[in-house]
């Protein structure tokens, strides 16, 4: 939740500054929203989960949780939408007290473009595709015995990590609506889902040494988003 609030604050500040400093010649042709999105990556990583189990590690969460800050622009005349987003994806050990455990953390930047099938100011039905840049890391801890700092100093445990960069391709469908709460302020609520194709599966040990691990993070995803527009002078 702290990550979500921080991302929302950063993107709202950027969005507000851009809106004040950049005057467009036809303000009624562009809608601009700053959004927060939460999504769930449904790839269960079954081979990796089995690898953890076979080596006496606690399994990680079945699904990945991703929070994003997003800036969205729509050319309402051409019905073309563009989104710029930054998100954090996480999966933690199912047993945080286990002696051997792993945790997953990823930082994702995405560019998306979509087309509004319905020419409406209130309804959104939008297929989209996109490309991302991701940095993902899985951290391993062996021999964990206590979360007390004093005992950690005197314990014998081992840590290591594997990581990789990826450039995934994304395709999905977005469904939602705009709700004009009062003049100059519009609330946007959306749901979305799709598929992410992960093109790079090779991982490095401690960001340096190539490994034989080929862990795929691609697969289906679903989520929802909430956004605000403070410049509600656009129309069809």
C-alpha positions in Angstrom: 0.0 0.0 0.0 2.9 2.4 0.7 4.3 1.7 -2.8 0.8 2.4 -4.3 0.5 5.8 -2.5 4.0 6.8 -3.5 3.5 5.9 -7.1 0.2 7.8 -7.2 1.7 10.9 -5.7 4.7 10.9 -8.1 2.5 10.5 -11.2 -0.1 13.0 -10.0 2.6 15.6 -9.5 4.1 14.9 -12.9 0.7 15.0 -14.6 -0.3 18.2 -12.9 2.9 20.0 -13.9 2.7 18.8 -17.5 -0.9 19.9 -17.8 0.0 23.4 -16.6 3.2 23.9 -18.6 2.0 22.5 -21.9 -0.9 24.2 -23.7 -2.3 22.3 -26.6 -4.0 24.0 -29.5 -7.2 21.9 -29.2 -7.8 21.1 -25.5 -11.2 19.5 -26.3 -9.6 16.8 -28.4 -7.5 15.2 -25.6 -8.4 13.5 -22.4 -5.7 13.0 -19.7 -5.9 10.9 -16.6 -3.6 10.0 -13.9 -4.3 6.4 -12.6 -3.4 3.8 -10.1 -3.7 0.2 -11.3 -3.6 -3.2 -9.4 -3.1 -6.4 -11.4 -2.5 -10.1 -10.7 -0.2 -12.1 -12.9 -1.7 -15.6 -13.1 1.5 -17.5 -14.1 1.9 -20.0 -11.3 5.6 -20.6 -12.1 5.0 -24.3 -11.4 8.5 -25.5 -12.5 10.1 -22.9 -10.2 7.8 -23.8 -7.4 8.7 -27.5 -7.7 12.4 -26.5 -7.7 11.9 -24.7 -4.4 10.0 -27.6 -2.9 12.6 -30.1 -4.0 15.3 -28.1 -2.3 13.4 -27.6 1.0 12.4 -24.1 0.3 9.0 -22.6 1.2 7.0 -21.9 -2.0 6.3 -18.3 -3.1 2.9 -16.8 -3.6 0.9 -18.5 -6.3 0.1 -15.2 -8.1 2.1 -12.1 -8.6 0.7 -8.8 -7.3 1.5 -5.6 -9.3 0.8 -2.0 -8.5 1.3 0.8 -11.0 1.2 4.5 -11.5 -0.1 5.4 -15.0 -0.5 8.5 -17.1 -3.2 8.0 -19.8 -3.8 10.2 -22.9 -6.7 9.7 -25.3 -7.2 11.5 -28.6 -11.0 11.4 -28.5 -11.3 12.3 -32.2 -9.1 9.5 -33.4 -10.1 7.2 -30.5 -6.4 6.4 -29.8 -5.2 5.9 -26.2 -1.6 5.9 -25.0 -0.4 4.9 -21.5 2.9 5.3 -19.7 3.2 3.3 -16.6 5.7 2.3 -13.9 4.9 -0.7 -11.6 6.3 -3.0 -8.9 5.6 -6.7 -9.0 6.0 -8.8 -5.9 5.7 -12.4 -4.8 6.8 -13.4 -1.2 7.3 -16.6 0.5 4.1 -18.4 1.7 5.9 -19.1 5.0 7.8 -16.0 6.2 9.2 -18.0 9.1 10.6 -20.8 7.0 14.3 -21.7 7.4 14.7 -21.5 3.6 12.7 -19.0 1.6 12.6 -16.9 -1.5 11.1 -13.6 -2.5 10.4 -12.0 -5.9 10.5 -8.3 -6.7 10.3 -6.7 -10.2 10.4 -3.1 -11.5 8.4 -2.6 -14.7 8.0 0.2 -17.2 5.3 -0.1 -19.9 4.2 1.7 -23.0 0.7 0.8 -24.2 -1.6 2.0 -27.1 -5.2 1.1 -27.7 -8.2 1.9 -29.8 -11.7 2.8 -28.5 -14.2 0.6 -30.2 -17.1 2.7 -28.8 -17.1 6.4 -29.6 -18.4 7.5 -26.2 -17.3 9.9 -23.5 -18.6 7.6 -20.8 -17.9 4.0 -21.8 -14.6 2.4 -22.5 -14.1 -0.8 -24.6 -10.5 -0.8 -25.7 -8.3 -3.5 -27.1 -4.6 -2.6 -26.6 -1.1 -3.8 -27.0 2.2 -2.7 -25.5 5.8 -3.3 -24.8 7.7 -3.2 -21.5 11.1 -3.1 -19.9 11.4 -5.2 -16.8 14.1 -5.9 -14.2 13.2 -8.9 -12.0 15.1 -10.3 -9.0 14.5 -13.4 -6.9 16.3 -13.4 -3.5 17.1 -16.6 -1.6 17.7 -17.0 2.1 19.0 -20.2 3.6 19.3 -21.0 7.3 16.9 -18.3 8.5 16.2 -18.7 12.2 14.9 -15.5 13.7 13.8 -12.0 12.7 15.4 -10.4 15.8 18.3 -8.3 14.7 20.5 -9.4 17.6 20.0 -13.0 16.7 20.6 -12.4 13.0 24.0 -11.0 13.8 25.0 -14.2 15.5 23.3 -16.6 13.1 24.8 -18.6 10.2 22.8 -18.0 7.1 23.4 -17.6 3.4 21.8 -15.3 0.8 22.1 -15.1 -3.0 19.9 -13.8 -5.9 19.2 -14.4 -9.5 17.9 -11.6 -11.8 17.2 -10.7 -15.4 16.1 -7.9 -17.8 13.2 -8.6 -20.1 11.3 -6.8 -22.9 7.8 -8.4 -22.8 5.1 -7.9 -25.4 1.6 -7.3 -24.0 -1.9 -7.6 -25.5 -5.2 -7.1 -23.7 -8.7 -5.7 -23.4 -9.8 -2.8 -21.2 -13.4 -2.2 -20.1 -14.6 0.7 -18.0 -16.4 4.0 -17.7 -16.0 7.7 -16.9 -18.1 9.3 -14.1 -18.4 13.1 -14.0 -18.6 13.8 -10.3 -18.7 17.5 -10.7 -17.5 20.1 -13.2 -13.9 19.7 -14.0 -13.5 16.4 -12.2 -14.0 13.0 -13.7 -13.5 9.6 -12.1 -12.5 6.7 -14.4 -12.9 3.1 -13.3 -11.6 0.2 -15.5 -11.0 -3.5 -15.5 -8.6 -5.1 -17.8 -7.0 -8.4 -18.7 -4.7 -10.0 -21.3 -1.5 -11.9 -22.0 2.2 -11.1 -21.5 4.7 -12.8 -23.7 8.1 -12.9 -22.1 10.9 -13.0 -24.7 13.9 -13.3 -22.4 14.1 -16.2 -19.9 17.8 -16.3 -19.0 18.8 -15.3 -15.5 22.1 -14.2 -14.0 23.5 -15.0 -10.5 24.1 -11.8 -8.6 23.6 -9.8 -11.9 26.9 -11.2 -13.2 27.1 -14.9 -13.8 25.0 -16.6 -16.5 22.9 -19.5 -15.2 21.0 -22.4 -16.8 17.7 -21.2 -15.3 15.0 -20.4 -17.8 12.2 -19.1 -15.7 9.3 -17.6 -17.7 7.3 -14.8 -16.2 4.9 -14.6 -19.2 1.2 -15.5 -19.0 -2.3 -14.2 -18.3 -3.1 -11.2 -16.1 -6.2 -9.4 -14.8 -6.6 -6.2 -12.9 -8.5 -3.0 -12.2 -7.6 0.7 -12.2 -8.9 4.0 -10.9 -8.1 7.4 -12.4 -8.9 11.1 -12.2 -9.2 13.9 -14.8 -9.0 17.5 -13.5 -9.3 19.1 -17.0 -12.8 18.0 -18.1 -13.2 20.2 -21.2 -12.9 17.5 -23.7 -15.8 16.2 -25.8 -16.8 14.4 -29.0 
